[in-house]
Amino acid sequence: MQQAVSRLQVKGSAVTAVTTKPTDPLTDALTAIRAGAQAVSAGRYGKAPAEGVRNTRAYKLWAQLFDAMQGEAEGSLLRALQASGFVKKRGG
C-alpha cells in the first residue's frame, strides 16, 4: 500500500497517479562505474600514497567492487550471470 501511495501525486484537490519508469539495475551499475572512473580520473580521490595503499578507502572500495562483480562467492554478478546462462564459465 505504501508503494501505491508513493506513486500518487496531489494536484489541487485531484489525486493522479504518477508513472515512473522502472530502473534496470545493470544499467544503473554501469552508469555508476563510469561515474566512479571519471571521478578518479578527475582527481576526486587524489593520488595513492607511496606505502599502505591497501589501507585506503579507495582501494578497499575497489576490492569490494571487484568481489561483487566477479568474486568466487555465489552472490557475485558474474556467478549470477553464469547461473542464468548469460555468461559462460571458463575452462569448462
C-alpha positions in Angstrom: 0.0 0.0 0.0 2.9 2.4 0.8 4.3 1.8 -2.7 0.9 2.7 -4.2 0.7 5.8 -2.2 4.2 6.8 -3.1 3.2 6.8 -6.7 0.4 9.3 -6.2 0.8 13.0 -6.9 -1.6 15.6 -5.5 -2.6 18.5 -7.8 -5.1 20.8 -6.2 -7.9 18.7 -4.9 -7.4 15.9 -7.5 -5.1 12.9 -7.0 -3.4 11.5 -10.1 -1.1 8.5 -10.4 2.5 9.2 -11.3 4.1 6.7 -13.6 7.7 6.0 -13.0 9.9 4.1 -15.4 11.4 1.1 -13.7 15.1 1.2 -13.5 17.5 -1.5 -14.8 20.0 -2.4 -12.1 22.7 -3.5 -14.6 22.3 -0.2 -16.5 22.4 1.7 -13.1 25.6 -0.2 -12.1 27.3 0.5 -15.4 26.4 4.2 -15.1 27.8 4.3 -11.5 31.0 2.6 -12.5 31.6 5.0 -15.4 30.9 7.9 -13.0 33.4 6.4 -10.5 36.1 6.1 -13.1 35.5 9.7 -14.2 35.7 10.9 -10.6 39.0 9.0 -10.0 40.4 10.5 -13.3 39.3 14.0 -12.2 41.3 13.7 -9.0 38.5 13.3 -6.5 40.5 10.8 -4.5 43.9 12.3 -5.1 47.0 10.2 -5.6 47.7 6.9 -3.8 50.2 7.0 -1.0 53.6 5.6 -1.6 53.0 3.0 1.1 49.9 1.4 2.6 47.7 1.8 -0.5 45.7 -1.2 0.6 44.6 0.7 3.7 43.0 3.5 1.7 39.3 3.9 1.3 39.6 3.9 -2.5 41.4 0.6 -2.5 39.0 -1.1 -0.1 36.0 0.1 -2.2 37.7 -1.2 -5.3 38.3 -4.6 -3.7 34.6 -4.8 -2.7 33.5 -3.8 -6.2 35.8 -6.4 -7.7 34.4 -9.1 -5.4 30.8 -8.1 -6.1 31.4 -8.3 -9.8 33.5 -11.3 -10.3 34.3 -12.8 -6.9 34.1 -16.5 -6.3 31.1 -16.2 -4.0 27.7 -17.2 -5.3 26.4 -13.7 -4.7 28.7 -12.1 -7.3 27.3 -10.7 -10.6 29.5 -13.0 -12.6 28.2 -16.1 -10.8 24.6 -14.9 -11.2 25.0 -14.3 -14.9 26.7 -17.7 -15.3 23.9 -19.4 -13.4 21.3 -17.7 -15.7 23.2 -18.7 -18.8 24.2 -15.2 -20.0 27.9 -15.7 -19.3 29.8 -18.9 -19.9 32.2 -20.4 -17.3 35.9 -20.5 -18.4 37.6 -23.8 -18.7 34.5 -26.0 -18.9 
